Each structure stands twice: as structure tokens, then as C-alpha cells.
Amino acid sequence: MLEINFADESTDIPEIKLDTYKVLIIDDEQSIHDITKLALTNMNFVHFKVEVLHAMSAAEAEMVLLEHKDIALALVDVVMETPTAGLDLVNKIRNEYKNEFIRLVIRTGQSNDIPAMDVIQKYDIDDYKEKTELTIEKLYTTVRNAIKQYRQLIQLQTKYEETLYQMTHDSLTKLPNRVQLNNDCEFETNKTLILIDIIGFSMINDTNGFMVGDMVLKELAAFLHSMYSDEYNIYHLEADLFALTIIDGNLTDLSYRIEKMKKDISELLIIADNFNKTIDTTFGVAYQSGNNLMRKAELALKEAREEGKNSIKFYSNDLKIIKRIENTNLWGSRIKEAIIENRIKTFFQPIVDFKTKEPVKYESLVRLEYENEIYSPWHFLDAAKYSGQLYEIFKIMLVNSCKKAKETGFSFSVNLTNTDLLQADCVEYIIRTLQECEVDTSLISFEILENNSITGSQQDVINRLSSLGFEIAIDDFGVHCSNFGQLSDLSITTLKIDGSFIKNICDDVDSQIIVKSIMFFAKSKNLKVVAEFVCSEEVYNYTKELGIDYAQGYYFSEPLEYIPEKK
């Protein structure tokens, strides 16, 4: 092997560091090696230099090629160990070694036996030369052009790899991203995907700044890589979401391993600027799943999030969220048709004065008619929420309540959900509806349903409605997100104690304590109190003794489609 450096000796031009490219001569005649080496020695390649490698046979050439992966050009004789040894070697380089970068030039002294056209058509070569025609000038041109092509291919490949890396890796954590995960899982079956979500990551950004948030992500990424990269492929999908797939498919003690992983992460102390904390996570796992792997893991993760921090959920068809989706798909279209066909019905249940047992107002309750059956909201209300039709139902209920108030002279309460309160035109629609129906605000009140905490913008809507003269009640108080502290920011007049505390109050000591606490608070704030689910005379008598103002339940009346006019 000979390294040949061609440097310009002129003292007027500064020395330039030239790239070196390897040229492999493959020929069983020593004289060909000597002549080619001598010719290259006397050539001055302006933009590069060459390192010459030698092989006396196709077999020896294979050894050289395996040792040197970066050979730019091979000058290959055809007839060596066998009459087609060179051509067989070319075929192996392209098809077995999958080397598309090396430039291959056939040199033969027996061109009559192997026509150039046949070789060029059959074999992936870059040039075909007879040894007698490969003069110094033509050798120079051949080598120069081949190396130029090789350099361009390498540059293109480098640029491609850089671009591909940017597309398939997260710029912050340097981990493979969602694109790479999709590529890795595209043709594999029975894979297991683990999703890890950081709880409250947006709060970290909000309270500590994005630089600290970025540091948390980088620390967790480094931790996952250092701890688990031998067993798992690790990905950073987006923001606070990481993913792992098992490398060897080993599922032994998977539940235990994931529990331990969660524990390990929970003990990781991250220190950055004013941040010195551990983090909480949730896990969603799609176990040995062949189809819709990502979707299944995301559904499991979503249910884990709903259960709370440090939860782990494995995907199965029994997940609550799966049943919710099925229910939304089933009832979503039914709700849409019912709205169009006027099959959203309003039923009315009286709210009575404890002392007189006479109705003081009616709560408007939604029902849906489908195939001549009347369905309670238990069947379709969640579907209305997740299909985005809850607000349309509220509008129907408000209009029907206003019409009934105009007709009977009774007062009616209408349920308002968190979703309704977020609608930009909510207050304006309420005002306009009452004006069109010619109904005074004293005849319509609103019951706030709290499935989530009431935000600032929702509080503003509630307080605005109160300022317009509407009575506001908190429904199902004592469950969901309702609490005493939140009431201080709301202009309300009434608390409706959740029925779960009322229906068993005669025997359940805990319910008695809760109801008495609510009563004490309500009276100190001068709020009216309604007991829901008053279902028997025994419950009625017990709650009456507590001094509750109003009652509602089947003891007095089930929800009615028609009510009498006010006496």
C-alpha cells in the first residue's frame, strides 16, 4: 500500500490541506500495479490527493474492501482467478455489500471476449476501459471524474443524513422523535409501547420559565437514556411526552419493570436555577399490540391522566375511555338528529318549600326521544359534551323553559355546564332569549354543574348573570370540584346539596356530618339550601329538621313532561 501526496511546491501559494481519497487497483498482473502507481505518482490532482491500495485477486480485493469502507474508486480487471472474477466482484460490491458510493471502472485486456455494451448493461459500473487505451491522460481524466462523482455522492449522503436526523430527532433532547417512532413501528407486529407523561409540565414552564422547562426535559431524557437504553428504544415525542419500546421483545415481569421505572423517575431530583424538585408522571402502555399501537397507548395514557398522577394504565377494550368513545360514537349522531328533528325534550321536576310542600319553582331536565323511547341524560350527556353539542342542548332547554315560564307563571331553573360558560355568546344569548319570550329574569335561574374547577372567565360569566338579576345555584354541591373556598369568588344565592348525601342520610353518619357542615356554611353566608334526592317520608322528615329550605325528589314528584298552570 502506498500513500502518495501531491503538494504544490510553489512558495507563493500557501499550503492547503487536501482531502485524501482511496483508489484500489485490482489486477493479477504486477506490471499493471507498477505502471498505474507510477502514473498516479506523476499526476497533480488540484483539489485532492490519493492513497493507493492494491489487490492481486478478487478474493484479496474483498478483504481490502471489508477493511476500508471508504474507497472512492476501484480499477477492476475482469480475468483473474476465473474468467469473470472481476465482474463477479463488481456484482458482489453492489448487490451484497450494498455499496453504491464506490466508483467502479472495469479495465480489461480481453475486450473481444466480453463486449463493453454487455458489461455496461448487465453490471452497475461507471466506466469500461481497455488496458491499451487507458493512457496517462485518460487515466487522469478517469480518476479525476470518478473521485469527483464519489465526493458529490458522499456530500449528498451527508446532507441527506443531516436532514434525516433533523426530521427524526428532537432538537432539544437529541432523542428520536415521533417520526422515527412511526418509522420503527411501521413494519413490526406485537410491539409494546410505553408512553410517559410529565404531570404539570406546563405549570413548570409558567412558574419557572421555559429555560427551566427545557432543562427538566433534557435531564429526564438523559436519565432515561442512561438507565434504560440497553433494554428500550427511547423517544421524545413532544413537549412533556416520552416513549419507550422494548428492544428484544422481552416481556418478562413487564408490569414490575414499569412500576420500578415510575419509582426511579419519581426519585430523580432535578436541579436548575430556582427549580429543585422531583417530578410526577403517568404511564400508558399498549401491550403486544399489532395495530394502532400509538392510538392504543395514547388512550391508555389519557385514562391514566384522568386517574391522577403516578398512575399506570395498560390498554384493553375495557378502558373507561374506550367505552366513552363508543358511547360518543353511538349517541353523537343520535343527538345531532334529535336536535334537527326537535326530539330534545324538556321535563320538569318541582322544587318544593319544606314547610308547605308546594312547588316554588321547577328544574328543567333534558330528555332525548329515540325510536319512541325517552332517554335520561345518563345515556347521552357525556356524548353531547365530547361531540361538541352540549351548548346546543342548553339553548333548547333555555328556550323551552322560557316558554313554559311565560305559559304557567312558574319559575324555572336551567342547568349551565362549564362548557356553556365558555361560549363567547352565552350571556348575550340568554338575554336575547328572555327578551324574545317576554320573560322576566326573576322567572329563570341557573344551576351551575361543576365537573371541572370554575376558571376565571367562567366566574366572570356567573357574576355577570347575577348582576343582571338571575338567581345562581351551585348544583351537586359537595362532590366533583365544588368547595367552600371557591364560593367566595362567586355571586350565588343557592346551594343544592348533592343527592348522594341526602338519599342515605338517615343511616349514614358521614352524610349527616357533611350536610350539617354545608348547612352551617350556607346559613353563615345567607344562602338558600336545596336537598336533592328526597326519596321518602323518612328522608323528608330528617332533612326538614336540619332547617333546609327546599326539597326536590321522587317523594314529591318524578320529572313531568307537562305541569299545571300556577294557581
C-alpha positions in Angstrom: 0.0 0.0 0.0 1.4 3.4 -1.0 0.2 6.8 0.1 1.0 9.5 -2.5 0.9 13.2 -1.6 0.8 15.7 -4.5 1.6 19.1 -3.0 2.3 22.3 -4.9 5.9 23.3 -4.1 5.5 26.9 -5.1 6.4 29.2 -2.3 3.9 31.9 -3.5 0.9 29.8 -2.7 0.1 28.8 1.0 -0.2 25.1 1.7 -3.7 23.9 1.5 -4.9 20.8 3.4 -6.3 18.4 0.7 -8.8 15.6 1.2 -7.4 12.1 0.6 -9.4 9.6 -1.4 -8.5 5.9 -1.7 -8.0 4.2 -5.1 -8.0 0.4 -5.2 -6.1 -1.3 -8.0 -7.5 -4.9 -8.6 -5.4 -6.9 -11.1 -3.4 -10.1 -11.1 -0.5 -8.6 -13.1 2.2 -6.9 -11.0 3.2 -4.8 -14.0 -0.3 -3.2 -14.1 0.1 -2.2 -10.5 3.6 -0.8 -11.1 2.5 1.2 -14.2 -0.6 2.6 -12.6 1.2 3.6 -9.4 3.9 5.3 -11.4 1.3 7.2 -13.5 -0.5 8.3 -10.4 2.7 9.4 -8.8 3.3 11.9 -11.7 -0.2 13.3 -11.6 -1.1 16.5 -9.8 -4.7 16.5 -8.7 -5.5 20.1 -7.7 -8.3 19.6 -5.1 -7.4 16.3 -3.6 -4.7 13.7 -3.1 -4.9 9.9 -3.4 -3.9 6.9 -1.3 -3.3 3.8 -3.5 -4.4 0.4 -2.3 -3.6 -2.9 -4.1 -5.2 -6.3 -4.5 -3.8 -9.1 -6.7 -7.1 -11.0 -6.9 -10.9 -10.6 -6.4 -10.6 -12.6 -3.1 -7.9 -10.2 -1.9 -9.9 -7.3 -3.0 -12.8 -8.4 -0.9 -10.6 -8.4 2.2 -9.3 -4.8 1.3 -12.9 -3.6 0.8 -14.0 -5.0 4.1 -11.1 -3.3 5.9 -11.5 0.0 4.1 -15.1 1.1 3.9 -14.3 4.5 2.2 -12.6 3.5 -1.0 -13.6 6.1 -3.7 -12.5 4.2 -6.8 -11.7 0.7 -7.8 -9.9 -0.1 -11.1 -11.0 -3.7 -11.7 -9.6 -6.3 -14.0 -12.0 -8.9 -15.3 -10.0 -12.0 -15.8 -8.2 -13.1 -12.6 -8.8 -16.3 -10.6 -11.6 -17.0 -13.1 -12.6 -15.6 -16.4 -15.3 -13.4 -14.8 -13.7 -12.8 -11.3 -13.8 -9.0 -11.7 -17.4 -8.9 -12.9 -18.4 -11.3 -10.1 -16.7 -8.9 -7.6 -18.5 -5.9 -9.1 -21.8 -7.7 -8.7 -21.0 -8.6 -5.0 -19.9 -5.0 -4.2 -23.2 -3.5 -5.5 -25.7 -6.2 -4.5 -24.2 -8.0 -1.5 -22.2 -5.2 0.1 -24.8 -2.6 -1.0 -22.0 -0.1 -1.7 -23.5 2.4 -4.1 -20.8 5.0 -3.5 -17.6 3.4 -4.7 -16.9 4.2 -8.4 -16.2 1.0 -10.4 -14.1 1.1 -13.6 -13.6 -2.1 -15.5 -10.1 -2.5 -17.1 -9.7 -5.5 -19.4 -7.1 -6.7 -21.8 -9.6 -9.1 -23.5 -12.4 -6.9 -24.6 -13.3 -9.2 -27.5 -14.4 -11.9 -25.1 -16.5 -9.6 -23.0 -18.2 -6.8 -25.1 -18.3 -3.4 -23.4 -22.0 -2.9 -24.1 -23.0 -6.2 -22.5 -21.0 -5.4 -19.3 -22.4 -1.9 -19.1 -26.0 -3.1 -19.4 -25.6 -6.0 -17.0 -23.4 -4.6 -14.3 -23.6 -1.4 -12.3 -20.3 0.1 -13.3 -19.2 3.6 -14.0 -16.8 3.1 -16.9 -15.3 0.4 -19.1 -11.8 0.7 -20.5 -9.4 -1.4 -22.4 -5.9 -1.5 -20.8 -4.3 -0.5 -24.1 -6.4 2.7 -24.4 -6.0 3.8 -20.8 -3.2 6.3 -21.4 -1.9 8.6 -18.7 -4.2 11.4 -19.9 -7.2 9.1 -19.9 -6.3 7.6 -16.6 -6.0 11.1 -15.1 -9.5 12.0 -16.5 -11.0 8.7 -15.3 -9.6 9.0 -11.8 -10.4 12.7 -11.5 -14.0 12.3 -12.7 -14.6 9.2 -10.6 -13.4 10.9 -7.4 -15.4 14.0 -8.2 -18.5 11.8 -8.5 -17.7 10.0 -5.3 -17.2 13.2 -3.4 -20.6 14.6 -4.7 -22.3 11.3 -3.7 -20.8 11.5 -0.2 -21.7 15.1 0.2 -25.3 14.4 -0.9 -25.4 11.4 1.5 -24.1 13.5 4.4 -26.6 16.2 3.7 -29.4 13.6 3.5 -28.3 12.1 6.8 -28.2 15.5 8.4 -31.7 16.4 7.1 -33.0 12.9 8.1 -31.5 13.4 11.6 -33.2 16.7 12.0 -36.5 15.2 10.8 -36.3 12.2 13.1 -34.8 13.6 16.3 -35.9 16.2 18.8 -33.6 19.2 18.7 -33.6 19.7 22.5 -33.1 16.3 23.9 -31.4 14.7 20.8 -33.7 11.7 21.2 -35.5 10.1 18.3 -38.9 11.8 17.8 -42.4 10.7 16.8 -41.4 10.4 13.1 -38.7 7.9 14.0 -41.0 6.0 16.3 -43.6 5.7 13.5 -40.9 4.5 11.1 -39.6 2.0 13.6 -43.0 0.6 14.3 -44.4 0.6 10.7 -43.5 -2.9 9.7 -43.3 -4.6 13.2 -46.1 -6.5 14.9 -46.7 -7.4 18.5 -44.8 -4.4 19.8 -45.1 -2.9 23.2 -45.2 0.9 23.5 -44.8 2.8 26.8 -45.8 6.4 26.9 -44.6 8.6 29.8 -46.2 12.0 30.5 -44.8 14.6 32.9 -47.6 15.8 35.2 -48.0 19.6 35.4 -45.2 20.4 32.9 -47.0 23.5 31.7 -47.0 24.8 35.2 -43.2 24.3 35.4 -42.9 26.5 32.3 -45.3 29.1 33.6 -43.8 29.4 37.1 -40.1 28.8 36.4 -39.7 29.8 32.8 -39.1 27.9 29.5 -35.4 27.5 30.2 -36.1 25.6 33.3 -38.7 23.6 31.5 -36.2 22.7 28.8 -33.7 21.7 31.5 -36.3 19.3 33.0 -36.8 17.7 29.6 -33.1 17.3 29.0 -32.5 15.9 32.5 -35.3 13.3 32.1 -34.1 12.4 28.6 -30.5 11.9 29.8 -31.8 9.8 32.8 -34.0 7.6 30.6 -31.1 7.0 28.2 -28.6 6.2 30.9 -30.9 3.9 32.8 -32.8 2.1 30.1 -31.2 2.3 26.7 -29.9 -1.2 26.9 -33.4 -2.6 27.1 -35.5 0.0 25.4 -35.5 2.3 22.4 -36.2 5.8 23.9 -38.0 8.6 22.1 -39.1 12.2 22.9 -42.4 12.7 21.1 -43.3 16.3 22.0 -43.2 18.7 25.0 -43.7 16.5 28.1 -44.3 13.2 26.3 -41.6 10.4 26.1 -41.9 6.9 24.7 -40.1 3.6 25.0 -40.2 0.4 23.0 -38.7 -2.9 24.1 -35.6 -3.8 22.0 -35.6 -7.6 22.3 -39.3 -8.1 22.9 -38.7 -9.4 26.4 -42.0 -9.0 28.3 -41.0 -10.9 31.5 -42.2 -9.0 34.6 -43.2 -6.1 32.4 -45.6 -4.7 35.0 -43.0 -4.8 37.7 -40.4 -3.2 35.4 -42.7 -0.3 34.6 -43.6 0.2 38.3 -39.9 0.3 39.0 -39.3 2.7 36.2 -42.0 5.0 37.6 -40.4 4.8 41.0 -37.0 5.6 39.6 -38.3 8.6 37.8 -40.1 9.8 40.9 -36.9 9.8 42.9 -35.0 11.8 40.2 -34.1 15.2 41.7 -33.8 17.8 39.0 -31.9 21.0 39.9 -32.0 24.0 37.7 -31.9 27.7 38.8 -34.7 28.0 41.3 -36.1 24.6 40.4 -35.1 21.8 42.9 -37.8 19.2 42.7 -38.8 15.7 41.7 -41.4 15.2 39.0 -44.6 13.1 38.8 -45.6 11.1 35.7 -48.3 9.0 34.3 -47.8 5.9 32.1 -49.9 4.5 29.2 -48.9 1.1 27.8 -50.0 -0.7 24.7 -49.0 -4.3 25.3 -48.0 -6.6 22.4 -50.2 -4.7 20.0 -50.1 -5.1 16.3 -52.5 -2.4 15.0 -53.0 1.2 16.0 -50.1 0.9 18.5 -49.8 4.7 19.1 -53.5 5.3 19.4 -53.9 2.5 22.0 -51.1 3.7 24.1 -52.4 7.3 24.0 -55.9 6.1 25.1 -54.3 4.2 28.0 -52.3 7.3 28.9 -55.4 9.5 28.7 -57.2 7.3 31.2 -54.1 7.3 33.4 -54.1 11.1 33.4 -57.8 11.1 34.5 -57.0 8.8 37.4 -54.3 11.2 38.6 -50.5 11.5 39.0 -48.3 8.4 39.1 -51.0 6.2 37.5 -50.2 3.4 35.1 -52.8 2.1 32.6 -52.4 -0.8 30.2 -54.6 -0.7 27.1 -57.6 -3.0 27.0 -61.0 -2.9 25.5 -62.4 -2.4 29.0 -60.9 1.0 29.5 -63.4 3.6 30.6 -62.2 5.9 27.9 -62.9 3.3 25.2 -66.4 2.9 26.4 -66.8 6.7 26.4 -65.6 6.9 22.8 -68.0 4.1 21.8 -70.8 5.9 23.6 -69.9 9.2 21.9 -69.9 7.5 18.5 -73.3 5.8 19.2 -75.1 8.8 20.7 -73.3 11.7 18.9 -75.2 11.1 15.7 -78.5 10.4 17.6 -78.2 13.8 19.4 -77.5 15.6 16.1 -80.6 14.1 14.5 -82.7 14.7 17.7 -81.7 18.4 17.6 -82.7 18.7 13.9 -85.9 16.8 14.4 -87.0 18.5 17.6 -86.7 15.4 19.8 -84.7 17.0 22.6 -87.4 17.1 25.3 -87.7 19.2 28.4 -89.1 17.6 31.6 -89.8 19.5 34.8 -89.3 18.4 38.4 -90.7 20.6 41.2 -88.6 22.1 43.9 -90.9 22.5 46.9 -90.9 24.5 50.1 -90.2 22.3 53.1 -92.9 23.9 55.1 -95.8 24.0 52.6 -94.7 21.1 50.3 -95.8 23.4 47.5 -93.7 24.0 44.4 -91.8 27.2 44.3 -90.1 26.5 41.0 -89.3 23.7 38.6 -85.9 22.4 37.5 -85.8 21.9 33.7 -84.4 18.4 32.9 -83.3 17.3 29.5 -84.5 14.1 27.8 -83.9 12.6 24.4 -86.6 10.8 22.4 -85.2 8.0 20.2 -87.3 5.3 18.4 -90.3 6.2 20.6 -88.3 5.8 23.8 -87.4 8.6 26.3 -83.8 8.5 27.5 -82.4 10.3 30.5 -79.2 12.3 30.2 -77.3 9.5 31.9 -77.2 7.9 28.4 -76.2 10.8 26.2 -74.9 13.8 28.2 -71.2 12.8 28.1 -71.6 12.1 24.4 -73.1 15.6 23.9 -70.0 17.0 25.7 -67.4 15.1 23.7 -69.2 15.6 20.4 -69.5 19.4 21.0 -73.3 19.5 21.1 -73.8 20.4 24.8 -74.3 24.1 24.2 -77.0 23.4 21.5 -78.8 21.4 24.1 -78.6 24.2 26.6 -80.1 26.6 24.1 -83.1 24.3 23.6 -83.6 23.9 27.3 -83.5 27.7 27.9 -86.0 28.4 25.1 -88.4 25.7 26.4 -88.0 26.9 30.0 -88.8 30.5 29.0 -91.8 29.4 27.0 -93.1 27.3 30.0 -92.5 30.2 32.4 -94.5 32.5 30.1 -97.2 29.9 29.9 -97.5 28.9 33.6 -96.1 31.8 35.6 -93.8 29.5 37.5 -90.0 30.0 37.9 -87.7 27.5 36.2 -84.0 26.7 36.8 -81.8 25.7 33.9 -78.6 23.8 34.1 -75.4 25.6 32.9 -72.3 23.5 32.4 -68.6 24.6 32.4 -68.7 24.1 28.6 -71.7 26.5 28.2 -70.0 29.2 30.4 -67.0 29.2 28.0 -69.2 30.1 24.9 -68.5 33.6 23.8 -72.1 34.5 23.2 -73.6 32.7 26.3 -74.8 35.8 28.2 -76.0 37.6 25.1 -77.9 34.5 24.0 -79.6 34.3 27.4 -80.6 38.0 27.4 -81.9 37.8 23.8 -84.0 34.6 24.5 -85.7 36.2 27.6 -86.5 39.3 25.6 -87.9 37.3 22.7 -90.0 35.2 25.0 -91.0 38.3 27.1 -89.9 36.6 30.3 -88.6 38.5 33.4 -85.2 37.4 34.9 -87.0 36.6 38.1 -88.6 33.6 36.4 -85.3 32.0 35.2 -82.5 30.9 37.4 -79.3 28.8 36.6 -77.8 25.8 38.2 -74.0 25.5 37.7 -72.8 22.0 37.1 -69.2 21.6 38.2 -67.4 18.7 36.5 -64.2 20.8 36.5 -63.0 23.7 38.5 -64.5 27.0 37.6 -62.0 29.2 35.9 -61.7 33.0 35.9 -63.6 33.5 32.7 -66.4 31.2 33.8 -66.6 33.1 37.1 -66.9 36.3 35.2 -70.0 34.9 33.3 -71.6 33.7 36.5 -71.1 37.0 38.2 -72.4 38.9 35.2 -75.6 36.8 35.2 -76.0 37.5 38.9 -75.6 41.2 38.3 -78.4 41.0 35.6 -80.8 39.7 38.3 -80.6 36.0 37.7 -80.5 33.7 40.8 -77.5 31.3 40.7 -77.3 27.9 42.4 -74.4 25.6 42.7 -75.7 22.1 41.8 -74.4 18.8 43.3 -72.6 20.7 46.0 -70.1 18.5 48.0 -68.9 16.4 45.0 -66.9 17.0 41.8 -64.8 20.2 42.1 -67.2 22.2 44.4 -65.6 23.6 47.5 -66.2 26.3 50.1 -63.2 28.3 49.1 -64.4 28.7 45.5 -67.8 30.2 46.6 -66.2 33.4 47.9 -65.5 34.4 44.3 -69.0 33.7 43.0 -72.2 35.7 43.3 -74.6 32.9 44.1 -77.9 32.6 46.0 -78.4 28.9 46.5 -76.6 25.6 47.2 -78.1 22.3 46.1 -76.7 19.5 48.2 -75.7 16.5 46.1 -78.3 13.7 46.3 -75.6 11.1 47.3 -75.5 12.7 50.7 -79.3 13.0 51.1 -80.7 9.7 50.0 -79.0 7.7 52.8 -78.8 10.5 55.3 -80.9 8.7 57.9 -78.4 5.9 58.3 -75.1 7.3 57.0 -73.2 9.2 59.7 -70.7 10.7 57.2 -73.5 12.1 55.1 -75.0 13.6 58.2 -71.8 15.4 59.1 -71.3 16.7 55.5 -74.8 18.0 55.2 -74.7 19.7 58.6 -71.3 21.3 57.6 -72.8 22.6 54.4 -75.9 23.9 56.3 -73.7 25.8 58.8 -71.7 27.4 56.0 -74.8 28.3 53.9 -76.6 29.9 56.8 -73.5 32.0 57.7 -73.4 33.2 54.1 -77.1 33.7 54.0 -77.5 31.2 51.2 -80.6 29.1 50.4 -80.3 25.4 50.5 -82.0 22.7 48.4 -81.8 19.0 49.2 -81.9 16.7 46.2 -83.0 13.1 46.1 -85.6 13.4 48.8 -87.0 10.0 48.1 -89.1 9.0 51.1 -91.0 10.5 54.0 -88.3 9.4 56.4 -85.6 11.4 54.4 -88.0 14.3 54.1 -88.6 14.5 57.9 -84.9 14.2 58.7 -83.8 16.9 56.3 -86.7 19.2 57.3 -85.4 19.0 60.9 -82.0 20.3 59.7 -83.6 23.5 58.6 -83.1 23.0 54.8 -85.2 25.5 52.8 -86.3 23.4 49.8 -86.5 19.8 48.7 -86.6 18.0 45.4 -87.0 14.3 44.7 -89.4 11.5 43.9 -91.1 11.8 47.2 -92.8 14.8 45.8 -92.8 14.1 42.0 -90.9 12.5 39.3 -89.9 14.7 36.3 -93.0 15.7 34.4 -93.4 16.5 30.7 -96.4 18.7 31.5 -97.1 20.8 34.5 -100.3 22.6 35.6 -100.6 26.4 35.4 -99.8 28.3 38.5 -102.8 28.7 40.8 
